[in-house]
Amino acid sequence: MNTLPQQPQEGSISAPEHGEIGRAGFGLETPEAVQFGCLAIDVLQRFRGDARVMAIPVVNAQMQPEGLVTRRQTLAVFGYKFSYELNSRKGVEILMDKQPVIFDVNADIDTISRAMTERDELCAFDPAIMTTNGQYCGLLSVITLLKQLTDIRIELAFDSNPLSRLPGNNSINREVDARLRQGASFMLVYVDIDSFKAFNDHYGYERGDRVIQLVTALLKDAASAQDFVGHVGGDDFVMLLEPFEWRQKVESVLRQFSIESAPLYHADDRQRGFIIAENRQGEIMHFAMMSLSMAVIPCEAGTYQSHIAVAEVASEVKHLAKKKVGNSIVVNRRTPEPAPNQKILTTEAEKTKT
């Protein structure tokens, strides 16, 4: 299984925001760093010796960044009369930006972009220093950043669900993997619309699309800036929520869905509390009103190795949630073995009716 679980629905749309430097895997510029305490003249000679080098990181003995020296600033310091005699024996700190943009290679690219674009105009085109475990590993130029952002936007355009405009399977899987790799704790909420097919068949695809758009709007309204909302396809959605206040968010979605989905039914269906329609075999059936099943998987740091492992658990918990009548929240309480390939020890579900 390579994607989060999906139940194909007749009449639904299947679709295969966040990019990371480490995940994208594009190359960084890797000029050799200079040690803090070296002479300014040494840096000037480096720039004179290689016209391609636009910036040089300054590091300490542990290879941790202390600052950034740019060709622009170096030429400004040595570009006037008698400056060579005045500054050649001074330390590199006279050239150094002591507060450069520094990020780990696994940082979210939107966060890096925001930090780089919010700088003063004078240093707007200076590269960011990238680190691994706190140690210098390369420079990220503005041009490379723009190329990566463009590639991500193009990929998202292809991956986004055309009805909901939410990220699809590929983006969901990448986002889950990114958070797992960063050691972040989060709650994965798999959202399924119960009785959607019956509603879609009875009322038509146009009104069925309105249900999908309603759920999309409710999920987006409940999510904060740190959360993620994706559309697996059909009537299945995924939310990645911060561990705190997740329950309030999903319960608000359930309440609002109960209120806002009701007017989509005819008055007689609302009064009866179910739809009377034929099934595929031509038999008259009673179909329940739509509700939402929420399968919640707590993803603690180090618990899962990839989105594949999370998807397997989500699929099982989703089936438990679907067995409940009406709006429901089922929280996974299973405890995996420490070894990633071991089976689950215990499974316990918590159910909430709304």
Residue pairs with C-beta under 8 A, 6 or more apart in sequence:
1 308
1 311
1 312
1 315
2 173
2 308
3 169
3 172
3 173
3 232
3 307
3 311
4 169
4 172
4 173
4 176
4 190
4 232
4 238
4 307
4 310
4 311
4 314
5 190
5 232
5 236
5 311
5 314
5 315
5 318
6 14
6 169
6 232
6 233
6 234
6 236
7 192
7 234
7 236
8 14
8 234
9 196
9 197
9 200
9 234
9 235
10 197
10 200
10 201
11 197
11 200
11 201
11 205
11 208
12 200
12 233
12 234
12 235
13 161
13 162
13 163
13 233
13 234
14 233
14 234
15 159
15 160
15 161
15 162
15 168
15 169
15 231
15 232
15 233
16 158
16 159
16 168
16 169
16 170
17 110
17 156
17 167
17 171
17 175
17 228
18 108
18 109
18 110
18 171
18 174
18 175
18 178
18 228
19 108
19 109
19 110
19 148
19 149
19 151
19 152
19 174
20 106
20 107
20 108
20 109
20 178
21 28
21 103
21 105
21 106
21 107
21 109
21 112
21 130
21 140
21 148
22 105
22 106
22 181
23 106
23 174
23 177
23 178
23 181
24 109
24 148
24 151
24 152
26 144
26 147
26 148
27 138
28 105
28 130
28 137
28 138
28 139
28 140
28 144
29 127
29 138
29 139
29 140
29 141
29 144
30 137
30 138
30 139
31 53
31 55
31 56
31 57
31 139
32 56
33 56
33 57
33 58
33 59
33 63
33 136
34 42
34 43
34 46
34 56
34 57
34 58
34 59
34 69
34 92
35 58
35 59
35 60
35 61
36 58
36 59
36 60
36 66
36 67
36 92
36 93
37 91
37 92
38 91
38 92
39 88
39 89
39 90
39 91
39 92
40 74
40 77
40 78
40 87
40 88
40 89
40 90
40 91
40 92
40 94
40 95
41 84
41 87
41 88
41 89
42 92
43 56
43 69
43 74
43 92
43 95
44 74
44 78
44 88
46 53
46 56
47 53
47 56
47 71
47 74
47 75
53 71
54 70
54 71
54 72
54 127
54 141
55 68
55 69
55 70
55 71
55 126
55 127
55 139
56 68
56 69
57 65
57 67
57 68
57 69
57 100
57 129
57 136
57 139
58 65
58 66
58 67
58 68
58 69
58 92
58 96
59 65
59 66
59 135
59 136
60 66
62 134
62 135
63 135
63 136
64 131
64 134
64 135
64 136
65 100
65 102
65 129
65 131
65 136
66 96
66 98
67 93
67 96
67 97
67 98
67 99
67 100
68 96
68 97
68 100
68 126
68 127
68 129
69 92
69 95
69 96
69 97
70 97
70 123
70 126
72 126
73 95
73 97
74 95
77 83
77 87
77 94
77 95
78 84
78 87
87 94
97 123
97 126
100 126
100 128
100 129
101 112
101 115
101 116
101 119
101 126
101 128
101 129
102 128
102 129
102 130
102 131
103 111
103 112
103 115
103 128
103 129
103 130
103 131
103 140
104 130
104 131
104 132
105 130
105 131
105 132
105 137
105 138
106 178
106 181
106 182
108 178
109 145
109 148
109 149
109 152
112 128
112 140
112 145
113 145
113 149
115 128
116 124
116 128
116 142
116 145
117 124
119 126
124 142
125 142
126 142
127 139
127 140
127 141
127 142
128 139
128 140
128 145
129 136
129 139
129 140
130 136
130 137
130 138
130 139
130 140
131 137
155 170
155 171
156 167
156 171
159 167
159 168
159 169
159 170
159 171
160 166
160 167
160 168
160 171
161 167
161 168
161 231
161 233
163 209
163 212
163 213
163 231
164 212
164 213
164 216
164 231
164 237
165 216
166 216
166 220
166 229
166 230
166 231
166 237
167 175
167 228
167 229
167 230
167 231
168 230
168 231
168 232
168 233
169 230
169 232
169 233
171 230
172 228
172 230
172 232
172 238
172 307
173 307
175 228
175 230
175 240
176 188
176 240
176 299
176 306
176 307
176 310
177 306
177 307
179 186
179 240
179 299
180 299
180 304
180 305
180 306
180 307
180 310
183 301
183 302
184 301
185 243
185 298
185 299
185 300
185 301
186 240
186 241
186 242
186 243
186 299
187 239
187 240
187 241
187 242
187 243
187 246
187 296
187 297
187 298
187 299
188 238
188 239
188 240
188 296
188 297
188 299
188 310
188 314
189 238
189 239
189 240
189 241
189 246
189 250
189 294
189 295
189 296
189 297
190 236
190 237
190 238
190 294
190 295
190 296
190 297
190 314
190 317
190 318
190 321
191 215
191 219
191 236
191 237
191 238
191 239
191 253
191 292
191 293
191 294
192 235
192 236
192 237
192 292
192 293
192 295
192 318
192 321
192 322
193 211
193 212
193 215
193 235
193 236
193 290
193 291
193 292
194 288
194 290
194 291
194 292
194 293
194 322
195 275
195 287
195 288
195 289
195 290
195 291
196 208
196 211
196 234
196 235
196 290
197 235
198 275
198 277
198 287
198 288
199 207
199 208
199 211
199 264
199 275
199 287
199 290
200 207
200 208
200 211
201 277
202 275
202 277
202 287
203 264
203 265
207 264
210 264
211 235
211 261
211 264
211 290
212 235
214 257
214 260
214 261
214 264
215 235
215 237
215 257
215 292
216 229
216 231
216 237
218 253
218 256
218 257
218 260
219 229
219 237
219 239
219 253
220 229
221 256
222 239
222 249
222 250
222 252
222 253
223 229
223 239
223 241
223 249
224 242
226 242
227 239
227 240
227 241
227 242
227 249
228 238
228 239
228 240
229 237
229 238
229 239
229 240
230 237
230 238
230 239
230 240
231 237
231 238
232 238
239 249
239 250
241 249
241 250
243 298
246 296
247 329
250 294
250 296
250 329
251 329
251 352
251 354
253 292
253 294
254 292
254 294
254 327
254 329
254 354
255 354
257 290
257 291
257 292
257 327
258 291
258 327
258 354
261 289
261 290
262 270
265 275
265 289
269 275
269 289
270 289
273 289
274 286
274 287
274 288
274 289
275 286
275 287
275 289
276 284
276 285
276 286
276 287
277 284
277 285
277 287
278 284
278 285
279 285
288 325
288 326
291 325
291 326
291 327
291 328
292 327
292 328
293 318
293 321
293 322
293 324
293 327
293 328
293 330
294 321
294 327
294 328
294 329
294 330
295 314
295 317
295 318
295 320
295 321
295 330
295 332
296 317
296 329
296 330
296 331
296 332
297 310
297 313
297 314
297 317
297 332
298 331
298 332
299 310
303 336
304 310
304 313
304 336
305 340
309 340
313 332
313 334
316 347
317 330
317 331
317 332
317 349
320 330
320 349
321 328
321 329
321 330
321 351
324 330
324 351
324 353
326 353
326 354
327 353
327 354
328 351
328 352
328 353
328 354
329 350
329 351
329 352
329 354
330 349
330 350
330 351
330 352
331 349
331 350
332 347
332 349
333 346
333 347
333 348
333 349
333 350
334 344
334 345
334 346
334 347
334 348
335 344
335 345
335 346
336 342
336 344
336 345
337 343
337 344
337 345
